[in-house]
Amino acid sequence: MPTESVADTDKRLLSEDEVRQIVNNAAQTLDINGRRVLLIVPDDTRTSPIGLMLRVLNDAVGPRVEKLDVLIALGTHRPMPIERIYRFLGIDAAFRETNLPKTQFLNHAWNDPKRLRTIGTIPSETLRSLSEGALDGPIDVKINSTLFDYDHAIVVGPTFPHEVVGFSGGNKYFFPGIAGREIIDMFHWLGALITNRRVIGTHYTPVRAVVDHCAAMIDMPKHCFSLVVTKEGLHGLYFGTPEAAYEQAARHSAQVHIKRVARPFHTVISVCPEMYPELWTAGKCMYKLEPVVDSGGSLVIYGPHLAEISKTHGHWIEEVGYHVLPYFTKQFDKFKHVPWGVLAHSTHVKGTGRYDNGVEVPDVNLSLATALSSDVCRKINLGYRDPATVDLDEYRGREDEGILVVERAGEVLYRLESSV
């Protein structure tokens, strides 16, 4: 059973002392003496006190284990250099030398075959069943081979509403967090086929079923600390198996990270935080707000700092652009050479819509007010706004007029009160 830190109705924040008590109690249940332990954590595109968790875990289990290292579950995000890792953790080289002298910080390498291991295969009929008929197989299940240099894996990361799996957290840190491209692409494409509007903020989805099925192939002890976090602090901390910790954290996240509104808005200004430097991650500023934009309405992602589509996938996005799902499914032969994960990202950012007789009609008109030029926006099939012309004060406080400004967008899901 998971260790429950805060009742779901409790709005207070956990103190560091409470975090230490929860972690210490959890650590006493772990058979890790003399073992090699790998912590699997997110990158810095998620709000999370990972630095605090690392320090507390090092105090609680460091003296007992042979090894305590950290693997960053990048998925296909760009690697984090050590200086960026230090900033994310709130430490510096001197702190590491004094307190974490033996700890290695490792980046996942999703595109390096030498660093991946095949641990099983999902047969066609199994994938068809798990995906509720959306996908067929078979597909090899590959994961970072570094995992098997250790005796015990501990996931440490936040849980938020998620456009592909429903809620993040739990086994998602294995798949797609430290997985190979085949699973990453399949995972995202399945979510795209179901659509963001149906998946996001849903407790258990076909994608989560696939993730849990893959994680069951990892033959080693696995535990998880699932965090429920906002910019204000840590609301909840849950420990157990990845499945059990996720179960508790997702229900708490639904109370903390979902905001319901009475009616849709014709104009939404989604303010992109600095932690999203690329459109690949800043797409969350669309995903979390699409459900409350009126049909035919407009959403603007405002982020003057955002100057890149994607360092990893930008060339693919520039080739195919951003489009609604039927644009790809109705002419799939034209795009079968493109990684599924790229197509999924494209449809998630563009949102739902129609494609009939060669005419694409999105439900939401998306524009970028970023450092990306008008030419780039036109090339990738998105609207353009000069960020210098966007005065946020002009739009704030006008909800009664159908205009919404969301500060620091990307982690709180907006839903209509009338939705399920």
Number of C-alpha atoms within 10 A of each C-alpha: 9 22 17 16 19 16 12 17 9 11 12 13 16 15 12 13 10 13 19 18 15 19 22 16 14 18 16 11 9 12 12 18 13 13 15 18 24 24 22 25 24 21 26 18 17 20 21 25 20 21 16 16 21 19 16 20 19 18 15 18 20 19 12 17 15 15 18 25 19 20 23 22 29 24 25 22 21 15 18 18 11 14 12 13 20 17 12 19 19 13 15 13 13 10 12 13 11 9 13 17 11 13 16 12 16 18 20 27 26 24 13 11 15 9 16 22 18 14 15 14 16 18 13 13 14 18 22 16 15 20 21 13 12 15 18 17 14 14 15 17 22 25 30 23 18 16 22 16 10 17 17 21 24 20 27 27 30 30 29 30 26 24 27 31 28 24 28 25 31 32 25 28 26 25 25 26 26 28 29 27 24 17 22 22 19 21 24 22 25 21 28 28 19 17 19 25 21 16 23 23 29 20 19 14 22 23 24 25 16 23 22 18 17 25 22 11 12 16 11 13 15 19 24 26 28 29 31 27 24 20 10 8 15 20 23 27 27 27 29 23 21 26 19 19 26 29 20 25 29 28 17 24 27 21 12 20 21 17 13 14 14 10 16 22 21 19 23 26 25 26 21 29 19 14 17 20 20 19 24 22 18 26 21 24 29 27 26 26 22 29 22 23 26 18 17 14 19 20 27 25 27 26 24 19 18 22 14 15 22 18 13 12 16 16 12 15 19 16 11 18 21 24 27 24 25 17 19 19 14 12 10 12 9 11 13 12 8 14 17 22 22 21 25 28 25 24 24 29 23 26 25 21 18 16 17 10 6 9 9 15 16 19 19 22 18 21 20 24 27 24 17 21 15 16 12 17 21 12 16 17 17 19 19 20 19 16 18 9 8 14 9 14 9 9 16 14 12 12 16 9 11 15 19 22 21 18 15 16 22 27 22 24 27 21 23 15 13 9 8 6
